């Protein structure tokens, strides 16, 4: 089968960012499928161009080709610039996709939702199946966080979202929290292929001494956040928690990554005089095991918005794979995972006082944190191993080619749905 993946934020292991699709694509190629990826040359995490723009043809592995057409590179400047970036990729990826021949299935992924339109149109022109993957609920998340406010933009975006759900041969979601949402908006056949991690990438017994030495963290209790520094990530709450911990010099909080809000956060931390906060630059995924090994606990946090109760953040599964206790300031379906696995401690989103207390608790009882971390590792290996999820994705891709049977559900049960 020849699969065409349209994914603006596709990242490889030597780039910063989530590598779910890189790992899925490599698995599909190892099974004999031919995969062509059309991706942006601009990093979604930093907003900077990382590789050459079109024409660019990377031989990632046997049966895998990565094409990177031009994309407007200034998407961290403002919401308007970000929209220009999305639209530029929508157009350039469509033109690039016209030159890809012999395609059986076009796989579009959202966000950004615009590339879903590209995938649908290419699928129709090539008389191929259209698989639409939903990684975030857009535009609902943009509306909830206040980025998208104008009804003149919201209504067309919601219409477009429903159009894609209704016209997809197969809809795939990465969280059980998304299932009812997409079904209520017209998705006819839905499959769950959740986020996960590759346990072989991480060593839960490693201590990350080299990483600690590099940043002067040798004798401190390190809480690490790894990921985007955006509006949704609520990292201002982490600075407030750090302020309450400023007298405990044995505790350090490291914020690793990049994003639109990072300059503001750095300036705010300096203004508050926080010496217990360190801002670290983004690193490629193949260096993430060393960073997580250097942590005593890892933090996942989002704004206290009800819609965020539906998400399965990928970083949580990386934390679990690394055998580190999760400090979870996100409610909902991911809380069920962490609590069922006994892999960490829940903190009410938006509550810096509670966050500071949990950090103090874990710092004062390191054996407890180590036990939680190992629990998470074992649970992730059983239920969220990326190799098993890749096999499930292959099954879904093959099944998308079959005629739709509306009465047949295509949602595998997880321990949190039973």
C-alpha positions as CSV (number, residue, x, y, z in Angstrom):
1,X,0.0,0.0,0.0
2,X,1.2,3.5,-0.8
3,X,0.3,6.0,2.0
4,X,0.6,9.7,1.6
5,X,0.8,11.5,5.0
6,X,0.2,15.3,5.1
7,X,1.6,16.6,8.4
8,X,3.0,20.1,8.8
9,X,4.5,19.4,12.2
10,X,6.1,16.0,11.4
11,X,9.4,15.6,13.3
12,X,12.2,13.0,13.1
13,X,14.2,11.7,16.1
14,X,16.9,14.3,15.5
15,X,14.5,17.2,15.8
16,X,12.8,18.7,18.8
17,X,9.1,17.8,19.2
18,X,6.8,14.8,19.3
19,X,7.8,11.8,17.1
20,X,4.6,9.8,17.2
21,X,4.3,9.9,13.4
22,X,7.9,9.3,12.7
23,X,7.8,6.1,14.7
24,X,4.4,5.0,13.1
25,X,5.7,5.7,9.6
26,X,8.9,3.7,10.2
27,X,6.9,0.8,11.5
28,X,4.6,0.9,8.4
29,X,7.6,1.0,6.1
30,X,9.1,-2.0,8.0
31,X,5.9,-3.9,7.2
32,X,6.4,-3.3,3.4
33,X,4.1,-0.3,3.0
34,X,5.4,2.6,0.9
35,X,5.0,6.0,2.8
36,X,5.4,9.5,1.4
37,X,5.4,12.3,4.0
38,X,4.8,15.9,3.1
39,X,6.0,18.0,6.0
40,X,7.1,21.6,6.8
41,X,10.8,22.6,6.8
42,X,9.8,24.9,9.8
43,X,9.9,23.5,13.3
44,X,6.5,23.8,15.0
45,X,8.2,24.1,18.4
46,X,10.6,26.9,17.6
47,X,9.1,28.5,14.5
48,X,12.4,28.4,12.7
49,X,13.4,26.7,9.5
50,X,15.4,23.5,10.3
51,X,15.8,21.9,6.9
52,X,15.9,23.0,3.3
53,X,12.6,24.0,1.7
54,X,11.1,22.6,-1.5
55,X,12.4,20.9,-3.5
56,X,13.6,18.6,-0.7
57,X,13.5,14.8,-0.8
58,X,14.8,13.0,2.3
59,X,15.3,9.2,2.2
60,X,14.3,8.6,5.8
61,X,14.3,4.8,5.5
62,X,13.5,2.2,2.9
63,X,10.0,2.8,1.5
64,X,9.8,6.2,3.2
65,X,10.2,9.6,1.4
66,X,9.9,12.9,3.1
67,X,9.1,16.0,1.0
68,X,9.3,19.5,2.5
69,X,7.6,22.2,0.5
70,X,7.9,25.9,1.3
71,X,6.1,27.1,4.5
72,X,5.9,30.7,5.8
73,X,8.4,30.6,8.7
74,X,7.2,33.2,11.2
75,X,4.4,31.4,12.9
76,X,5.4,32.4,16.5
77,X,5.1,36.1,15.9
78,X,1.3,36.3,16.3
79,X,-1.9,34.4,15.6
80,X,-2.2,36.1,12.2
81,X,1.4,35.0,11.2
82,X,0.5,31.5,12.4
83,X,-2.6,31.4,10.2
84,X,-0.4,32.5,7.2
85,X,2.0,29.6,8.0
86,X,-0.9,27.1,8.0
87,X,-2.3,28.5,4.8
88,X,1.0,28.5,3.1
89,X,1.6,24.9,3.9
90,X,-2.0,24.0,2.9
91,X,-1.3,25.4,-0.6
92,X,2.3,24.2,-1.0
93,X,1.6,20.7,0.3
94,X,-1.3,20.4,-2.2
95,X,0.9,21.3,-5.1
96,X,3.6,19.0,-3.8
97,X,1.1,16.2,-3.3
98,X,-0.1,16.4,-6.9
99,X,3.3,15.1,-8.0
100,X,3.0,11.9,-5.8
101,X,1.6,9.1,-7.8
102,X,0.1,5.7,-7.1
103,X,-1.4,6.6,-3.8
104,X,-3.9,4.3,-2.1
105,X,-4.6,6.3,1.1
106,X,-4.1,9.9,2.1
107,X,-3.6,10.5,5.8
108,X,-4.3,14.0,7.1
109,X,-3.8,15.0,10.7
110,X,-5.0,17.9,12.7
111,X,-4.1,20.4,14.0
112,X,-3.6,22.5,12.0
113,X,-7.0,21.6,10.5
114,X,-6.2,23.3,7.2
115,X,-4.0,20.4,6.1
116,X,-7.0,18.1,6.6
117,X,-8.5,19.9,3.6
118,X,-5.4,19.3,1.5
119,X,-5.5,15.6,2.4
120,X,-9.2,15.3,1.6
121,X,-8.9,17.1,-1.8
122,X,-5.8,15.0,-2.8
123,X,-7.6,11.8,-1.8
124,X,-10.6,12.8,-4.0
125,X,-8.4,13.7,-7.0
126,X,-6.3,10.5,-6.6
127,X,-9.4,8.4,-5.9
128,X,-7.8,7.2,-2.7
129,X,-9.1,6.6,0.8
130,X,-9.1,9.6,3.1
131,X,-8.0,8.9,6.7
132,X,-8.4,11.9,9.1
133,X,-6.5,11.8,12.4
134,X,-7.5,14.1,15.2
135,X,-4.7,14.9,17.7
136,X,-6.4,18.0,19.2
137,X,-10.0,19.2,19.0
138,X,-9.6,22.2,16.7
139,X,-11.2,24.8,16.5
140,X,-12.7,24.0,19.9
141,X,-9.4,24.3,21.8
142,X,-8.5,27.6,20.1
143,X,-11.9,29.0,21.1
144,X,-11.6,27.7,24.7
145,X,-8.2,29.2,25.2
146,X,-9.3,32.5,23.7
147,X,-7.1,32.5,20.6
148,X,-10.1,32.3,18.2
149,X,-12.8,34.7,19.2
150,X,-14.6,36.1,16.1
151,X,-17.8,34.3,15.1
152,X,-16.9,35.2,11.5
153,X,-14.0,32.8,11.9
154,X,-15.4,30.3,14.4
155,X,-18.5,29.3,12.3
156,X,-16.6,28.5,9.1
157,X,-13.9,26.6,11.1
158,X,-16.6,24.5,12.8
159,X,-18.3,23.8,9.4
160,X,-15.0,22.8,7.9
161,X,-14.3,20.5,10.9
162,X,-17.6,18.7,10.5
163,X,-17.1,18.5,6.7
164,X,-13.8,16.6,7.3
165,X,-15.3,14.2,9.8
166,X,-18.2,13.4,7.5
167,X,-16.1,12.9,4.4
168,X,-13.4,10.8,6.0
169,X,-13.4,7.0,5.2
170,X,-11.8,6.6,8.7
171,X,-11.3,9.0,11.6
172,X,-8.6,8.2,14.1
173,X,-8.3,9.8,17.5
174,X,-5.4,9.7,20.0
175,X,-7.5,9.9,23.1
176,X,-10.6,8.2,24.3
177,X,-11.8,11.7,25.3
178,X,-12.2,12.7,21.7
179,X,-14.5,9.8,20.6
180,X,-17.9,11.2,21.5
181,X,-16.9,14.6,20.3
182,X,-16.0,13.5,16.7
183,X,-19.0,11.1,16.5
184,X,-21.4,13.9,17.4
185,X,-20.0,16.0,14.6
186,X,-20.4,13.5,11.9
187,X,-17.5,11.0,12.0
188,X,-18.9,7.7,10.6
189,X,-16.1,5.3,11.5
190,X,-13.8,6.1,14.5
191,X,-10.7,4.2,15.7
192,X,-8.6,4.9,18.8
193,X,-4.9,4.7,18.5
194,X,-3.7,6.5,21.7
195,X,-0.5,8.3,22.3
196,X,2.3,6.2,23.8
197,X,6.1,5.8,24.0
198,X,8.9,3.5,23.0
199,X,10.2,1.9,26.2
200,X,13.4,0.8,24.4
201,X,14.4,4.5,24.1
202,X,14.4,5.0,27.9
203,X,16.3,3.5,30.8
204,X,14.5,4.0,34.1
205,X,17.7,3.1,36.0
206,X,19.7,5.9,34.4
207,X,20.5,9.0,36.5
208,X,21.4,11.6,33.8
209,X,24.6,12.8,35.6
210,X,26.1,14.4,32.5
211,X,22.9,16.4,31.9
212,X,22.8,17.4,35.6
213,X,26.4,18.5,35.5
214,X,25.8,20.6,32.3
215,X,23.2,22.7,34.0
216,X,24.5,22.6,37.6
217,X,21.8,20.4,39.0
218,X,24.0,17.7,40.6
219,X,22.7,17.9,44.2
220,X,19.2,19.2,43.7
221,X,15.8,17.6,43.5
222,X,14.9,18.3,39.8
223,X,11.3,18.7,38.5
224,X,11.4,18.8,34.7
225,X,8.8,20.1,32.3
226,X,9.5,19.1,28.7
227,X,7.4,20.5,25.9
228,X,5.9,23.5,24.3
229,X,5.8,26.9,26.0
230,X,2.5,28.1,24.7
231,X,-0.7,29.7,26.0
232,X,-2.3,26.4,26.8
233,X,0.6,25.1,28.9
234,X,0.0,27.5,31.8
235,X,3.6,27.7,32.8
236,X,3.0,31.0,34.6
237,X,1.5,28.8,37.4
238,X,4.8,26.9,37.6
239,X,6.6,30.3,38.2
240,X,4.2,31.0,41.0
241,X,4.9,27.6,42.5
242,X,8.6,28.2,42.2
243,X,8.2,31.5,44.1
244,X,6.6,29.6,47.0
245,X,9.6,27.2,46.9
246,X,12.3,29.9,46.7
247,X,13.6,29.2,50.2
248,X,14.2,25.5,49.4
249,X,17.4,25.7,47.6
250,X,17.7,21.9,47.2
251,X,14.7,22.0,44.7
252,X,15.1,23.1,41.1
253,X,12.5,23.4,38.3
254,X,13.7,23.0,34.7
255,X,11.5,24.1,31.8
256,X,12.8,22.5,28.7
257,X,11.5,23.5,25.2
258,X,10.4,26.5,23.3
259,X,7.3,28.3,22.2
260,X,5.6,31.7,21.7
261,X,5.3,32.4,25.5
262,X,8.9,31.5,26.4
263,X,10.4,35.0,26.1
264,X,7.6,36.3,28.4
265,X,8.2,33.6,30.9
266,X,11.9,34.2,31.0
267,X,11.3,37.9,31.6
268,X,8.7,37.2,34.3
269,X,11.0,34.8,36.1
270,X,13.8,37.4,36.0
271,X,11.4,40.1,37.4
272,X,10.4,37.7,40.2
273,X,14.0,36.9,41.0
274,X,13.5,33.2,40.7
275,X,16.9,31.4,41.0
276,X,15.2,28.0,41.3
277,X,13.9,28.1,37.7
278,X,16.0,27.1,34.7
279,X,15.0,27.6,31.1
280,X,16.5,25.0,28.8
281,X,16.5,25.1,25.0
282,X,14.6,22.5,22.9
283,X,16.5,19.2,22.2
284,X,16.0,16.5,19.7
285,X,13.9,13.5,20.7
286,X,16.9,11.2,20.6
287,X,18.4,13.3,23.4
288,X,15.3,13.3,25.5
289,X,16.1,10.1,27.4
290,X,19.2,11.8,29.0
291,X,17.1,14.8,30.0
292,X,14.3,12.7,31.6
293,X,16.9,10.5,33.3
294,X,18.3,13.7,35.0
295,X,14.9,14.5,36.5
296,X,13.5,13.3,39.9
297,X,10.0,14.1,38.8
298,X,8.3,15.3,35.6
299,X,5.5,17.8,35.2
300,X,2.6,17.9,32.8
301,X,0.4,20.9,33.0
302,X,-2.4,22.6,31.0
303,X,-4.8,25.5,31.7
304,X,-7.9,24.6,33.8
305,X,-10.2,24.5,30.8
306,X,-12.9,21.8,30.9
307,X,-12.2,20.7,27.3
308,X,-8.6,19.8,28.2
309,X,-10.0,16.9,30.3
310,X,-10.2,15.0,27.0
311,X,-6.5,14.9,26.1
312,X,-3.8,12.3,26.3
313,X,-0.6,14.4,26.3
314,X,2.3,12.5,24.7
315,X,4.8,13.8,27.2
316,X,3.1,11.9,30.0
317,X,3.8,8.6,28.3
318,X,7.5,9.6,27.8
319,X,7.7,10.4,31.5
320,X,6.3,7.0,32.4
321,X,8.6,5.3,29.9
322,X,11.5,7.0,31.7
323,X,10.3,5.7,35.0
324,X,9.8,9.1,36.5
325,X,6.9,10.1,38.8
326,X,4.4,12.3,37.0
327,X,3.2,15.5,38.6
328,X,-0.1,15.9,36.7
329,X,-1.8,19.3,36.6
330,X,-4.4,18.1,34.0
331,X,-7.7,16.5,34.9
332,X,-9.8,14.0,32.9
333,X,-8.9,11.0,30.9
334,X,-5.1,11.3,31.4
335,X,-5.7,11.5,35.2
336,X,-7.4,8.1,35.0
337,X,-4.3,6.7,33.3
338,X,-1.8,8.1,35.9
339,X,-4.0,7.2,38.9
340,X,-4.8,3.7,37.6
341,X,-1.1,3.1,37.0
342,X,-0.2,4.6,40.4
343,X,2.4,6.5,38.4
344,X,2.2,10.0,39.9
345,X,0.3,12.7,41.9
346,X,-2.6,14.8,40.6
347,X,-2.6,18.5,41.2
348,X,-5.6,20.7,40.6
349,X,-4.9,22.7,37.4
350,X,-4.2,26.4,37.9
351,X,-3.3,25.9,41.6
352,X,0.3,27.0,42.3
353,X,0.0,26.4,46.1
354,X,-1.0,22.8,45.6
355,X,1.7,22.3,43.0
356,X,4.3,23.6,45.3
357,X,3.1,21.3,48.1
358,X,3.3,18.2,45.9
359,X,6.8,19.1,44.8
360,X,7.8,19.4,48.4
361,X,6.1,16.1,49.2
362,X,8.0,14.2,46.5
363,X,11.3,15.9,47.3
364,X,11.0,14.8,51.0
365,X,10.1,11.2,50.1
366,X,12.3,10.2,47.2
367,X,11.6,6.4,47.5
368,X,7.9,7.1,47.1
369,X,8.7,9.0,43.8
370,X,10.9,6.2,42.6
371,X,8.1,3.6,43.3
372,X,5.6,5.7,41.4
373,X,8.0,6.1,38.5
374,X,8.5,2.3,38.2
375,X,4.7,1.7,38.4
376,X,4.3,4.0,35.5
377,X,7.0,2.3,33.5
378,X,5.4,-1.1,33.9
379,X,2.0,0.2,33.0
380,X,3.2,2.0,29.9
381,X,5.0,-1.1,28.7
382,X,1.7,-3.1,29.0
383,X,-0.8,-0.6,27.6
384,X,1.0,2.2,25.7
385,X,3.9,0.6,24.0
386,X,4.5,2.4,20.7
387,X,5.3,-0.9,18.9
388,X,1.9,-2.3,19.8
389,X,0.1,1.0,18.9
390,X,1.9,1.1,15.6
391,X,0.6,-2.4,14.8
392,X,-2.9,-1.1,15.7
393,X,-2.4,1.8,13.4
394,X,-1.5,-0.5,10.5
395,X,-4.7,-2.5,11.2
396,X,-6.7,0.7,11.1
397,X,-5.0,1.9,7.8
398,X,-5.8,-1.4,6.1
399,X,-9.3,-1.4,7.5
400,X,-9.9,2.1,6.1
401,X,-9.7,0.6,2.6
402,X,-12.7,-1.7,3.3
403,X,-16.3,-0.6,2.7
404,X,-17.9,1.3,5.6
405,X,-20.2,-0.7,7.8
406,X,-21.9,1.9,10.1
407,X,-23.1,-0.6,12.6
408,X,-19.7,-2.0,13.3
409,X,-17.8,-0.1,16.0
410,X,-14.1,0.2,15.4
411,X,-12.9,1.5,18.8
412,X,-10.7,-0.9,20.8
413,X,-11.4,-1.0,24.5
414,X,-8.7,0.4,26.9
415,X,-8.6,-0.2,30.6
416,X,-10.2,3.2,31.0
417,X,-13.3,2.5,28.9
418,X,-14.2,-0.8,30.3
